[in-house]
């Protein structure tokens, strides 16, 4: 009991308390392979718990090995300034709304940045904007320009807003360049987001169904030639990817407004967007278990017709795309 008490006191004393230090130390433990790399970005509390657990284990082990690990840990704390991120920076990132977080994450992927510290003086951190999908496919066929992001092993397939926040912070923490380069790039990212128009692009489709958003995405990718190699498979962000990819188009405001109006008109007139007000009643007989599942998925009896309609459109789309 006494040993456990001392262990707890040691880890409590040495576990970082401020947000940016927690992220920094956690990343150093990952880089040094002292703790396993997670499959998705953990929360701040989970990172802190992992640090505390590691400190507990090292204290319990004792001996020369534990002393060496404690020296290593103290060195990482002294090097914390290299992270260049402040608590306010991390709070700003983790408070971004879904469309803002997706735009910032996509901006990271579309940036050409130095991978190693010795490249910082030769390579400026530039954000690439594409004129259309042909330019993207020609210039960056893999969809990602940021080799430093890929070198860190960060995923290009986030599934939740929490993962978007986590990948952004993990990149900025783990990026192995000097603090001045990081600060300059972070300021550039903030300035880019601040340039977003007050009226959101594609706000008219924000609360639409998956089927309708898929129709609009396909329309923009084909008719409007919208870039989106990375975004194509990210169906957890159906509306956010429309907003972000359009926001990053390298076209004048006049042209963007014209394309946006055309897309809105096409969407309003599309088969999946409306049925010209005509409704048809049908009688279906399904087994009791299927009926219960339908009620659960739909979220209530009133939404069952909408769900069945969406499933019909989805299957029709699959059939029409089958060669």
Buried (B, 14 or more C-beta within 10 A) or exposed (E): EEEEEEBBEBBEEBBBEEBBBBBBBBBBBBBEEBBEEBEEBBEBEEBBBBBBEBBBBBBEEEEEEBEEBBEBBEEBEEEBEBBBBBEEBBEBBBEBEBBBBBBBBBBBBBBBBBBEEEEBEEBEBEBBBBBBBEBBBEEBEEBBBBEBBBEBEBBBEBEEBBBBBBBBBBBBBBBBBBEEBBBBBBEBBEEBBEEBEEEEBBEBBEEBBEBBBBBBBBBBBEEBBBBBBBBBEBEBBBBBBBBBBBBBBEBEEEEBEEBBEEBBEBBEEEEBBEEEEEEEEEEEEEEEEEEEEBBEEBEEEEBBEEBBBBEEBBEEBEEEEEE
